[in-house]
Amino acid sequence: MWARSELRARWRSWLVLGILAGATVGIAAAGVAGARRTENVVPQYIAASGRLDAAVLANDPTFDAQPRAAIAALPEVQRSLPFSVPFLLETTRPRELGSPLLPRSPATARFSEPVILEGRHTDPNNPHEAVIDENVADRYGLGIGSTIDVRQDVPPPGQEGQLPPGLIPPGAKSFTDSLRVVGINKAVSSEVNWSPSSAFARAHERDIVGPTNLFIQLRNGDADFLRFQRHVQDIVGHPVNVERGPELNGIPKTIALTGVERDGLLLFALAVLLGGGVLVGQALVRAVNAGGAELETWRAMGADRALAVRGMTLPALLTVAVGAITAVAVAILLSPRFPIGVARRYDLDLGVHTDVLVLVGAVAVLALAVIGITVTAAWWRVTRGEAAGTTTSRTARLVTTVGLPPSMLIGSRLAVEPGRGRRAVPVRSALIGAIVGVLGVTACFTFRSGIADAAANPTRSGIVWDYSVAAGPAPIARGDRATITDDRDVQASARALWARAVPINGVPASAFGIESLRGKVDLVVLTGHEPRNASQIVFAPATLASLRLRVGDDVQVGDPPRTRTMRVVGTALLPSTSHTGYDQSAWMTLAALHSVLGPDAVAQRPDDFEDYLLLRWQRGTDVAAAQRRIARIGGPHGYFAEAPTLPASVVELGNLRTMPMVLAIFFAILACATVAHALVTTVRRRRVDLAVLRSFGFTRRQTRLAVAWQATILAALGLVVGVPLGIVAGRVVWRWVADDFPVVYVPPIEVIAIIVIVPVALLVAQLLAAGPAHAATRIRPAETLRAE
């Protein structure tokens, strides 16, 4: 009877509460479901496209069918995928499309065409078919049925330039060909990729200029990698570059990026639950208290405490039912918006999703929360009753002694005194909401500043040079090095000789031998210090982790009898090469590299080395002119001269800047909602107090100022506490991301955002107070007090 009476009188209120609670939980559930999808998209993509565990990058003309077959027959090898690197193949229409890796088997072709979105895979028997990715289709306007024209120009004898000796097959000829696009596959990066059929490589097998390497799938994944690596060295007979597949594809960095996105979505869901939960919870408490208005009458009719609690709680079942339906609907409708950022590119099934586990959990949380809040509020109301009076808090008494003008005094007490019973105001939740909102906004802007700094400043990725000249496999000629180094615009230069495979504790790893030629190009050292003599070595973070080493360890570098013991003295970010990223390889002095490999190693195996000159310009240099001059020096010899560019993974990191902005907007909305709710509730529940003040001579202007000052106090407390804590939180999160990625950590602070947030917060507080303040001025003291 009690519940039916309550529902007949106020069913709309319970219905609206259900919609609000359901929307809150539904948005949070969508965020959690999006986080779960974000965590799984990369593994799911790898499972669908094919796992890459290792890559044998011999880049050696002698790495022919016999050693490849021996490697494919190793017991730990599940599947071997041969591919060729066509050094001279280029596209003529469209131009500058880039040279693809040529699949040498149908299995390799399928691996190179991972997830077809439109069309089909290439026919292994048709040499005139190709598959392109989404980026090629978008940038060059290609589609199913389009044509890609390719050609290869074989240089005359004696004009091979930088090509390794023996790389051009005897009798190799120039050729042209046209390929028809038969499929478009999913693109997961910003780079353009395309792949011809395996029949194309067979059709031009005698003419293709380029080595053949292997992609490998191991039976037990990474657990077999070290054993496989040792077996490859035994088969080939000398150290050869064997890379872990995930590192070659940048999977660890992608997982790090999607991890940040996952944590951001979880934080978003938590903030929604906290902010929306506080507001909806307070509304539920008020609804329960309103339902207890006739408590004494029902008690007089014989209702005991248990019956009274049940009667006040049963209407909440309508809220639970409506909330459950709303939560499920909102979560499903929002599912196409997730995941976000990098993870969205890897998602194989964008669209509407139903995460049953999350939805069941969301409904359970909603039901438990609503029932728990209503039962607690009802029990409190039944056992404690409604306080007839109020007590003044210590903070309110302290405010009274400060000597503020009347309007500011009243506004300060409204901001800090919660009251009791019908005069209760959600002061604490407003303060917490203001602090959390400002803290969240400040932390998001601080974190975003760190991302922006890393994406805009190449030195954060270890790029401390302005221009580089590269050669491979033959090194840069001594005379050319001297000419470039002595150029008038070069302030500093260093030679970085990269070796494809240097035995370190018996495991081949890529390594640089670096020496300064003019001035000093200081590479970025993350921990420890640079190698200062031939007995010290530094590792990039990924290689250090791959070899399971730590700073301070001793390692054996080189094969007997040239093995040398070196001490790991630090970690650093190193130049990227054709096969390694900025967080890979080792670094020793050039003399140490020659010592462990032998002085004739470069001449005997030139294809195992790449030679780099790292240049820094003088201040005031005409950069364009200097670049043209240096490029002309290397042009006849086939050197590659270019200004450095940010690593692709760091560019992707920069694309995360949108996420903290979205989170900042949400935290701002959270703060505004809690403060606005407190202001509106204050005017409603303190109407009698304001009417009494008006009867004593408090003017409408003073009433308006009191409410405005209350909003100012809430905003100021949020700023005082939230800004410094937000800076600390943003820096902690950015340090974690920077160290894990890795990029150089520089304590970020978004000065402009911090400067702007103070006046904006105070201004928004006044805007939020405008409506309640106007309502407060319209209170009629006589009518209000007579009703009371």
Disulfide bonds with the S-S distance in Angstrom:
none
